[in-house]
């Protein structure tokens, strides 16, 4: 399924990374090594806010990833918080 839906979307900056040889399905079961994971557990001020249950699920997942040895920090593309970004990307 991931191989089928992988790729860019209108408004994306740059292009998607090429899929690994054999696609994403070939990566199942492989050790990914230490990952750097950005977490955003709140919605932008101009958008509907995230339900408490959703925020807790995101933070629980972040804690699990940390326990697995990954680097987790609050990080996201600044464009995600830009109120006009979705309007601009939908007109391209």
Phi, psi and omega in degrees: 000316180299321178299323183290327184257002180287147177139182182277169176229156179306134179092352178296143173274131182072193179243168178290152175294144177296148178290149178292160176305131182087358179078181181292330180300329180290344182274347182300129178089350178276148176287121182281354187077190180280123181259152173254117188242126175265137183237136172231108186254017176217156178272157174301154181303331184274001184243163174302141183284157181282136177296147181306320181296322179291314179302315180297322178296319178297313181293323175298317179297319178299318179295320178297315180298322176297316179297332178280359175100006180273155177272117183240131179212157174288108182204143182193158176296131181305330181300334180297334182262002180281117183299334182268354186299317183290326177292317181293319183287334180280350181260004180275000000 
